[in-house]
Amino acid sequence: EMSDLAQTGEALTALTEAALDAVLGAAIAKVEAELRRPLPTRFAVIAMGRFGGYESGYGSDADVIFVHDPLPGLDSAEDRVASDAAQAVGTELRRLLELPAPDPPLLIDADLRPEGRQGPLVRSLAACRAYYAKRAAVWEFQALLRARFAAGDAALGAEFLALVDPHRYPANGLTDAAVREIRRIKA
């Protein structure tokens, strides 16, 4: 039988997911109204950390990564519109969650994204692929261990997880250098 603490963590995680899903829907609707057309990109929220591990607590923030994937067949100008629309959705999602409300606010933290605060709020699937293949640090792969789809386009969420799986679960295990780095970080 599951402990009360584990049940509470799962329940709070479910509430967080439901709130994120609803607010994401509102953010997408606003951006689509501004564009006067359907969103030209798919958008997914990836749960990380305690949120990803179904261990949310009262007052804890939800670590997330936002990812998008422009619809196929777009030219470069349309691809830019898709990217801008995805950034607008991410920004609006955060804005809506920060509004005063009678309930405690849902705090989301997108700082585990590639490049942290210096990187774009929303990154394309192609940009994620390039980043994780060439520039990601060992700690970023460790941070992905609890990553899972939370809201938005489920197929895109699955594609993101398939993309990061070889990095977070390397087929031949961790390299000696990665083990040393993890030990250094933990120390």
CYANA upper distance limits for C-alpha pairs under 8 A (distance plus 0.5 A):
  2 MET  CA      6 ALA  CA      6.73
  2 MET  CA      7 GLN  CA      6.93
  3 SER  CA      7 GLN  CA      6.72
  4 ASP  CA      8 THR  CA      6.51
  5 LEU  CA      9 GLY  CA      6.66
  6 ALA  CA     10 GLU  CA      6.70
  6 ALA  CA     55 GLU  CA      7.44
  7 GLN  CA     11 ALA  CA      6.57
  8 THR  CA     12 LEU  CA      6.55
  8 THR  CA     56 SER  CA      8.49
  8 THR  CA     57 GLY  CA      8.09
  9 GLY  CA     13 THR  CA      6.52
  9 GLY  CA     54 TYR  CA      6.37
  9 GLY  CA     55 GLU  CA      4.81
  9 GLY  CA     56 SER  CA      5.27
  9 GLY  CA     57 GLY  CA      6.33
 10 GLU  CA     14 ALA  CA      6.63
 10 GLU  CA     54 TYR  CA      5.52
 10 GLU  CA     55 GLU  CA      6.63
 10 GLU  CA     56 SER  CA      7.46
 11 ALA  CA     15 LEU  CA      6.78
 12 LEU  CA     16 THR  CA      6.60
 12 LEU  CA     55 GLU  CA      8.37
 12 LEU  CA     56 SER  CA      6.11
 12 LEU  CA     57 GLY  CA      7.04
 12 LEU  CA     58 TYR  CA      7.97
 13 THR  CA     17 GLU  CA      6.65
 13 THR  CA     51 PHE  CA      6.55
 13 THR  CA     54 TYR  CA      5.99
 13 THR  CA     55 GLU  CA      7.21
 13 THR  CA     56 SER  CA      5.70
 14 ALA  CA     18 ALA  CA      6.66
 15 LEU  CA     19 ALA  CA      6.64
 16 THR  CA     20 LEU  CA      6.56
 16 THR  CA     62 ALA  CA      8.21
 16 THR  CA    106 LEU  CA      7.61
 17 GLU  CA     21 ASP  CA      6.52
 17 GLU  CA    150 ALA  CA      6.53
 17 GLU  CA    151 ALA  CA      7.20
 18 ALA  CA     22 ALA  CA      6.72
 19 ALA  CA     23 VAL  CA      6.58
 19 ALA  CA    106 LEU  CA      8.41
 20 LEU  CA     24 LEU  CA      6.31
 20 LEU  CA    151 ALA  CA      7.15
 21 ASP  CA     25 GLY  CA      6.72
 21 ASP  CA    150 ALA  CA      8.43
 21 ASP  CA    151 ALA  CA      5.69
 21 ASP  CA    152 GLY  CA      7.09
 22 ALA  CA     26 ALA  CA      6.99
 23 VAL  CA     27 ALA  CA      6.63
 23 VAL  CA     93 LEU  CA      6.73
 23 VAL  CA     96 LEU  CA      7.52
 23 VAL  CA     97 LEU  CA      7.89
 24 LEU  CA     28 ILE  CA      6.58
 24 LEU  CA     89 VAL  CA      8.08
 24 LEU  CA     93 LEU  CA      6.33
 24 LEU  CA    151 ALA  CA      8.20
 24 LEU  CA    152 GLY  CA      7.61
 25 GLY  CA     29 ALA  CA      6.64
 25 GLY  CA    152 GLY  CA      8.49
 26 ALA  CA     30 LYS  CA      6.74
 26 ALA  CA     93 LEU  CA      8.45
 27 ALA  CA     31 VAL  CA      6.84
 27 ALA  CA     89 VAL  CA      5.96
 27 ALA  CA     90 GLY  CA      8.30
 27 ALA  CA     92 GLU  CA      5.94
 27 ALA  CA     93 LEU  CA      5.92
 27 ALA  CA     96 LEU  CA      8.29
 28 ILE  CA     32 GLU  CA      6.50
 28 ILE  CA     39 LEU  CA      7.71
 28 ILE  CA     89 VAL  CA      6.25
 29 ALA  CA     33 ALA  CA      6.59
 30 LYS  CA     34 GLU  CA      6.82
 31 VAL  CA     35 LEU  CA      6.64
 31 VAL  CA     39 LEU  CA      7.93
 31 VAL  CA     85 ALA  CA      7.24
 31 VAL  CA     88 ALA  CA      7.24
 31 VAL  CA     89 VAL  CA      6.87
 32 GLU  CA     36 ARG  CA      6.19
 32 GLU  CA     37 ARG  CA      5.93
 32 GLU  CA     38 PRO  CA      5.86
 32 GLU  CA     39 LEU  CA      6.12
 33 ALA  CA     37 ARG  CA      7.30
 35 LEU  CA     39 LEU  CA      8.33
 39 LEU  CA     82 ALA  CA      7.85
 39 LEU  CA     85 ALA  CA      7.57
 40 PRO  CA     70 PRO  CA      6.57
 40 PRO  CA     71 LEU  CA      6.25
 40 PRO  CA     81 VAL  CA      8.07
 40 PRO  CA     82 ALA  CA      5.62
 40 PRO  CA     85 ALA  CA      8.05
 41 THR  CA     68 HIS  CA      6.78
 41 THR  CA     69 ASP  CA      5.84
 41 THR  CA     70 PRO  CA      4.45
 41 THR  CA     71 LEU  CA      5.52
 41 THR  CA     82 ALA  CA      5.95
 41 THR  CA     83 SER  CA      8.16
 41 THR  CA     85 ALA  CA      8.24
 41 THR  CA     86 ALA  CA      7.49
 42 ARG  CA     68 HIS  CA      5.79
 42 ARG  CA     69 ASP  CA      5.60
 42 ARG  CA     70 PRO  CA      6.71
 42 ARG  CA     71 LEU  CA      7.33
 42 ARG  CA    153 ASP  CA      6.71
 42 ARG  CA    156 LEU  CA      7.45
 43 PHE  CA     66 PHE  CA      7.82
 43 PHE  CA     67 VAL  CA      6.39
 43 PHE  CA     68 HIS  CA      4.87
 43 PHE  CA     69 ASP  CA      7.20
 43 PHE  CA     86 ALA  CA      7.47
 43 PHE  CA    152 GLY  CA      6.25
 43 PHE  CA    153 ASP  CA      6.20
 43 PHE  CA    156 LEU  CA      7.69
 44 ALA  CA     66 PHE  CA      6.47
 44 ALA  CA     67 VAL  CA      5.93
 44 ALA  CA     68 HIS  CA      6.79
 44 ALA  CA    149 PHE  CA      7.88
 44 ALA  CA    150 ALA  CA      8.09
 44 ALA  CA    151 ALA  CA      6.32
 44 ALA  CA    152 GLY  CA      4.92
 44 ALA  CA    153 ASP  CA      5.58
 44 ALA  CA    154 ALA  CA      7.50
 44 ALA  CA    156 LEU  CA      6.79
 44 ALA  CA    157 GLY  CA      6.23
 45 VAL  CA     64 VAL  CA      6.96
 45 VAL  CA     65 ILE  CA      6.40
 45 VAL  CA     66 PHE  CA      5.36
 45 VAL  CA     67 VAL  CA      7.06
 45 VAL  CA    149 PHE  CA      6.85
 45 VAL  CA    150 ALA  CA      6.00
 45 VAL  CA    151 ALA  CA      5.52
 45 VAL  CA    152 GLY  CA      6.59
 45 VAL  CA    157 GLY  CA      7.79
 46 ILE  CA     52 GLY  CA      8.33
 46 ILE  CA     64 VAL  CA      5.89
 46 ILE  CA     65 ILE  CA      5.53
 46 ILE  CA     66 PHE  CA      6.80
 46 ILE  CA     67 VAL  CA      8.14
 46 ILE  CA    147 ALA  CA      6.85
 46 ILE  CA    148 ARG  CA      6.04
 46 ILE  CA    149 PHE  CA      5.14
 46 ILE  CA    150 ALA  CA      5.87
 46 ILE  CA    151 ALA  CA      7.70
 46 ILE  CA    157 GLY  CA      7.25
 47 ALA  CA     51 PHE  CA      6.29
 47 ALA  CA     52 GLY  CA      4.91
 47 ALA  CA     62 ALA  CA      7.87
 47 ALA  CA     63 ASP  CA      6.67
 47 ALA  CA     64 VAL  CA      5.25
 47 ALA  CA     65 ILE  CA      7.24
 47 ALA  CA    146 ARG  CA      8.20
 47 ALA  CA    147 ALA  CA      5.95
 47 ALA  CA    148 ARG  CA      5.79
 47 ALA  CA    149 PHE  CA      6.48
 47 ALA  CA    150 ALA  CA      5.97
 48 MET  CA     52 GLY  CA      4.74
 48 MET  CA     53 GLY  CA      7.78
 48 MET  CA     62 ALA  CA      8.00
 48 MET  CA     63 ASP  CA      5.54
 48 MET  CA     64 VAL  CA      5.84
 48 MET  CA     65 ILE  CA      7.82
 48 MET  CA    143 ALA  CA      7.65
 48 MET  CA    144 LEU  CA      7.22
 48 MET  CA    146 ARG  CA      6.14
 48 MET  CA    147 ALA  CA      5.12
 48 MET  CA    148 ARG  CA      7.36
 49 GLY  CA     53 GLY  CA      6.72
 49 GLY  CA     62 ALA  CA      8.31
 49 GLY  CA     63 ASP  CA      6.46
 49 GLY  CA    143 ALA  CA      7.25
 49 GLY  CA    144 LEU  CA      8.41
 49 GLY  CA    146 ARG  CA      6.32
 49 GLY  CA    147 ALA  CA      7.61
 50 ARG  CA     54 TYR  CA      6.64
 50 ARG  CA     55 GLU  CA      5.25
 50 ARG  CA     56 SER  CA      6.04
 50 ARG  CA     62 ALA  CA      7.98
 50 ARG  CA     63 ASP  CA      8.05
 50 ARG  CA    146 ARG  CA      8.18
 51 PHE  CA     55 GLU  CA      6.23
 51 PHE  CA     56 SER  CA      5.60
 51 PHE  CA     62 ALA  CA      5.96
 51 PHE  CA     63 ASP  CA      6.88
 52 GLY  CA     63 ASP  CA      8.27
 52 GLY  CA    146 ARG  CA      5.58
 52 GLY  CA    147 ALA  CA      5.83
 52 GLY  CA    148 ARG  CA      6.26
 53 GLY  CA    146 ARG  CA      5.90
 53 GLY  CA    147 ALA  CA      8.20
 56 SER  CA     60 SER  CA      6.99
 56 SER  CA     61 ASP  CA      8.44
 56 SER  CA     62 ALA  CA      7.96
 59 GLY  CA    104 PRO  CA      8.23
 59 GLY  CA    107 LEU  CA      8.45
 60 SER  CA    107 LEU  CA      7.81
 61 ASP  CA    106 LEU  CA      7.41
 61 ASP  CA    107 LEU  CA      5.12
 61 ASP  CA    108 ILE  CA      5.76
 61 ASP  CA    109 ASP  CA      6.85
 62 ALA  CA    106 LEU  CA      8.14
 62 ALA  CA    107 LEU  CA      6.61
 62 ALA  CA    108 ILE  CA      5.07
 62 ALA  CA    109 ASP  CA      6.38
 63 ASP  CA    108 ILE  CA      6.36
 63 ASP  CA    109 ASP  CA      5.23
 63 ASP  CA    110 ALA  CA      6.40
 63 ASP  CA    111 ASP  CA      8.09
 63 ASP  CA    112 LEU  CA      7.56
 64 VAL  CA    108 ILE  CA      7.29
 64 VAL  CA    109 ASP  CA      6.60
 64 VAL  CA    110 ALA  CA      5.58
 64 VAL  CA    111 ASP  CA      8.39
 64 VAL  CA    112 LEU  CA      7.60
 64 VAL  CA    113 ARG  CA      8.07
 65 ILE  CA    110 ALA  CA      6.15
 65 ILE  CA    112 LEU  CA      7.31
 65 ILE  CA    113 ARG  CA      5.84
 65 ILE  CA    122 VAL  CA      8.00
 66 PHE  CA     90 GLY  CA      7.59
 66 PHE  CA    110 ALA  CA      8.11
 66 PHE  CA    113 ARG  CA      8.20
 66 PHE  CA    121 LEU  CA      7.40
 66 PHE  CA    122 VAL  CA      5.42
 66 PHE  CA    123 ARG  CA      7.14
 67 VAL  CA    122 VAL  CA      5.95
 67 VAL  CA    123 ARG  CA      5.59
 67 VAL  CA    124 SER  CA      6.02
 67 VAL  CA    125 LEU  CA      6.66
 67 VAL  CA    160 PHE  CA      8.40
 68 HIS  CA     83 SER  CA      8.33
 68 HIS  CA     86 ALA  CA      6.94
 68 HIS  CA    122 VAL  CA      7.34
 68 HIS  CA    123 ARG  CA      6.76
 68 HIS  CA    124 SER  CA      5.23
 68 HIS  CA    125 LEU  CA      6.50
 68 HIS  CA    156 LEU  CA      8.12
 69 ASP  CA    124 SER  CA      5.88
 69 ASP  CA    125 LEU  CA      6.09
 69 ASP  CA    126 ALA  CA      8.17
 69 ASP  CA    156 LEU  CA      7.93
 70 PRO  CA     74 LEU  CA      8.01
 70 PRO  CA     79 ASP  CA      6.89
 70 PRO  CA     82 ALA  CA      6.19
 70 PRO  CA     83 SER  CA      7.74
 70 PRO  CA    124 SER  CA      8.19
 74 LEU  CA     78 GLU  CA      5.87
 74 LEU  CA     79 ASP  CA      6.17
 75 ASP  CA     79 ASP  CA      6.48
 76 SER  CA     80 ARG  CA      6.79
 77 ALA  CA     81 VAL  CA      6.98
 78 GLU  CA     82 ALA  CA      6.69
 79 ASP  CA     83 SER  CA      6.75
 80 ARG  CA     84 ASP  CA      6.58
 81 VAL  CA     85 ALA  CA      6.47
 82 ALA  CA     86 ALA  CA      6.67
 83 SER  CA     87 GLN  CA      6.82
 83 SER  CA    124 SER  CA      8.07
 84 ASP  CA     88 ALA  CA      6.65
 85 ALA  CA     89 VAL  CA      6.70
 86 ALA  CA     90 GLY  CA      6.81
 86 ALA  CA    122 VAL  CA      7.00
 87 GLN  CA     91 THR  CA      6.61
 87 GLN  CA    120 PRO  CA      8.39
 87 GLN  CA    121 LEU  CA      7.04
 87 GLN  CA    122 VAL  CA      6.07
 88 ALA  CA     92 GLU  CA      6.46
 89 VAL  CA     93 LEU  CA      6.47
 90 GLY  CA     94 ARG  CA      6.85
 90 GLY  CA    121 LEU  CA      7.22
 90 GLY  CA    122 VAL  CA      6.95
 91 THR  CA     95 ARG  CA      6.66
 91 THR  CA    121 LEU  CA      8.22
 92 GLU  CA     96 LEU  CA      6.54
 93 LEU  CA     97 LEU  CA      6.80
 94 ARG  CA     98 GLU  CA      6.79
 94 ARG  CA    108 ILE  CA      7.94
 95 ARG  CA     99 LEU  CA      7.14
 97 LEU  CA    105 PRO  CA      7.20
 97 LEU  CA    106 LEU  CA      6.62
 97 LEU  CA    107 LEU  CA      7.59
 98 GLU  CA    105 PRO  CA      7.23
 98 GLU  CA    106 LEU  CA      8.15
 98 GLU  CA    107 LEU  CA      8.01
 99 LEU  CA    105 PRO  CA      8.40
100 PRO  CA    105 PRO  CA      7.95
101 ALA  CA    105 PRO  CA      7.40
110 ALA  CA    116 GLY  CA      8.08
110 ALA  CA    117 ARG  CA      8.44
110 ALA  CA    121 LEU  CA      7.65
111 ASP  CA    116 GLY  CA      5.12
111 ASP  CA    117 ARG  CA      6.08
112 LEU  CA    116 GLY  CA      6.04
112 LEU  CA    140 GLU  CA      8.08
112 LEU  CA    143 ALA  CA      8.05
113 ARG  CA    117 ARG  CA      8.33
113 ARG  CA    119 GLY  CA      7.83
113 ARG  CA    121 LEU  CA      8.04
114 PRO  CA    119 GLY  CA      6.70
114 PRO  CA    128 CYS  CA      7.93
114 PRO  CA    131 TYR  CA      7.62
114 PRO  CA    136 ALA  CA      7.85
114 PRO  CA    140 GLU  CA      8.47
115 GLU  CA    119 GLY  CA      5.08
115 GLU  CA    120 PRO  CA      8.49
117 ARG  CA    121 LEU  CA      8.26
123 ARG  CA    127 ALA  CA      6.70
123 ARG  CA    128 CYS  CA      6.97
124 SER  CA    128 CYS  CA      6.71
125 LEU  CA    129 ARG  CA      6.68
125 LEU  CA    160 PHE  CA      7.23
126 ALA  CA    130 ALA  CA      6.87
127 ALA  CA    131 TYR  CA      6.55
128 CYS  CA    132 TYR  CA      6.51
129 ARG  CA    133 ALA  CA      6.59
129 ARG  CA    163 LEU  CA      7.13
129 ARG  CA    164 VAL  CA      8.44
130 ALA  CA    134 LYS  CA      6.66
130 ALA  CA    135 ARG  CA      8.36
131 TYR  CA    135 ARG  CA      5.68
131 TYR  CA    136 ALA  CA      6.54
132 TYR  CA    136 ALA  CA      5.47
132 TYR  CA    164 VAL  CA      7.87
132 TYR  CA    167 HIS  CA      7.95
136 ALA  CA    140 GLU  CA      6.70
136 ALA  CA    141 PHE  CA      7.90
137 ALA  CA    141 PHE  CA      7.40
138 VAL  CA    142 GLN  CA      6.94
138 VAL  CA    178 ALA  CA      6.75
138 VAL  CA    181 GLU  CA      7.53
138 VAL  CA    182 ILE  CA      7.70
139 TRP  CA    143 ALA  CA      6.60
139 TRP  CA    182 ILE  CA      7.60
139 TRP  CA    185 ILE  CA      8.40
140 GLU  CA    144 LEU  CA      6.89
141 PHE  CA    145 LEU  CA      7.37
141 PHE  CA    167 HIS  CA      6.67
141 PHE  CA    168 ARG  CA      5.55
142 GLN  CA    168 ARG  CA      7.00
143 ALA  CA    147 ALA  CA      8.10
144 LEU  CA    164 VAL  CA      8.09
144 LEU  CA    168 ARG  CA      6.72
145 LEU  CA    168 ARG  CA      6.43
147 ALA  CA    161 LEU  CA      7.97
148 ARG  CA    157 GLY  CA      8.02
148 ARG  CA    161 LEU  CA      7.42
149 PHE  CA    154 ALA  CA      7.31
149 PHE  CA    157 GLY  CA      5.54
149 PHE  CA    158 ALA  CA      7.45
149 PHE  CA    161 LEU  CA      8.32
150 ALA  CA    157 GLY  CA      8.42
152 GLY  CA    157 GLY  CA      8.44
153 ASP  CA    157 GLY  CA      6.82
154 ALA  CA    158 ALA  CA      6.71
155 ALA  CA    159 GLU  CA      6.75
156 LEU  CA    160 PHE  CA      6.67
157 GLY  CA    161 LEU  CA      6.82
158 ALA  CA    162 ALA  CA      6.63
159 GLU  CA    163 LEU  CA      6.63
160 PHE  CA    164 VAL  CA      6.87
161 LEU  CA    165 ASP  CA      6.36
162 ALA  CA    166 PRO  CA      8.18
164 VAL  CA    168 ARG  CA      6.70
165 ASP  CA    169 TYR  CA      6.11
165 ASP  CA    170 PRO  CA      8.10
166 PRO  CA    170 PRO  CA      5.49
166 PRO  CA    171 ALA  CA      7.29
169 TYR  CA    173 GLY  CA      7.61
170 PRO  CA    174 LEU  CA      6.99
174 LEU  CA    178 ALA  CA      6.40
174 LEU  CA    179 VAL  CA      6.84
175 THR  CA    179 VAL  CA      6.84
176 ASP  CA    180 ARG  CA      6.71
177 ALA  CA    181 GLU  CA      6.67
178 ALA  CA    182 ILE  CA      6.63
179 VAL  CA    183 ARG  CA      6.68
180 ARG  CA    184 ARG  CA      6.59
181 GLU  CA    185 ILE  CA      6.66
182 ILE  CA    186 LYS  CA      6.64
183 ARG  CA    187 ALA  CA      6.58
